[in-house]
Each structure stands twice: as C-alpha cells, then as structure tokens.
Amino acid sequence: MKALHVLGPAPLYTNTFLLLGENGHAVAVDPAASAEQYLDLLQKNKAELTDILLTHGHYDHVGAVEELKRRTGARIHLSKEDMGGSRLFPLTEADAGYEDGETIAVDDMTFTVIRTPGHTAGSVCLLCGDLLFAGDTLFAGDIGRTDLEGSRPDLMRASLQKLCGAVTSDAQVLPGHDRFSTMDAEKAENPYLRF
Ligand SMILES: [Zn+2]
C-alpha cells in the first residue's frame, strides 16, 4: 500500500478511508464523506477507484457510494443482509457480497473478510495487513449498538470472540467511529472482550 488516507468530516463523524495501492488502484472503505473528497485525492494521485468495501449498510457509512459508483464504476461490496432501501439501510444493490474468510485482492492490497453479525446482520470486519477496519463492531473501549433494527444481539458476542481469535494483537483497530486503537489494547482493556 502506498498510502492510507482518513477522510472527513462525515455525518456522525464516521471514520472513512481511501487506500492507495502501489500500482495506481484504490479502495474506499465506508465512503461516508462527500464524493468530491475521494475524487480529488484519486485525481491528485492519478489513481483509479476499483472497489468500495462497506463494513455494513448503515446510512452514515455509505453517503458517497452511489456517486462514486456513477463516476468511477468501482465494484461495491456489501452483505445482502444490509440492503434495504430504507432510511437506516439506504442501499439496494451491490456488485458482490462477502463470504466469511474470503480474500479480496486489489493492487498490492489484500483484505480478509471476517463476518461479524451483531451490530447489523451483515456486518463485516476487514483485515488488510495489520490494519483492521472494524466498522461498528468494535470501538476503542466499546462495541457497536445492538438495539437497532436489524441488530443481532445474540450474535454479537460470538462475533467479538471470533474477531479476537482471528486478529493478532499487533493489529491496529480502525473503527467506524471515534478514536483508533490496537487489538492489544482492546484485548487488555475492552470490557466487552472478556469471555
Ligand atoms: Zn452502524
């Protein structure tokens, strides 16, 4: 990877990312800021957006998806469980869903999909090298809400346990909101990761 950009501001202070590969291809994770921010960076770096990876379908994570799709043709990845056409789940279409454990390779970057239903039924965490894009599953010192429409509180605990097993302690945690952390710190201090 050539660079990781954290963009924003986005509604509800969603953390949103643009990853630039070494060979001119780029990936947006949860493009929630204005589409122009991604397009400007892509243009400056002469990079092509090929894939949009969504950790889940909530409205505060997907604001720029449709415009970026129109302007770049990038493939949208989203679990089918998180498509709704509702205010909470605005998107109705994607080019690909997610299989647990599958890898998505773009340029010199490889993302491993960890399905983590709980916050939403279709939530995933994405591991790229030592970067964990945790969406609204795991926050620094906290976890995502499980009292929303489509939440699966019964599955959240199992998903967190699975995440701890799948991600090594040296990984950086880049959640969907609020500050960044490390897996090491979360395993030590996050009260929701005591099993
Ligand atoms: Zn959410």
Boltz pocket constraint, residues with backbone or C-beta under 6 A from the ligand:
constraints:
  - pocket:
      binder: B
      contacts: [[A, 56], [A, 58], [A, 119], [A, 136]]
      max_distance: 6.0
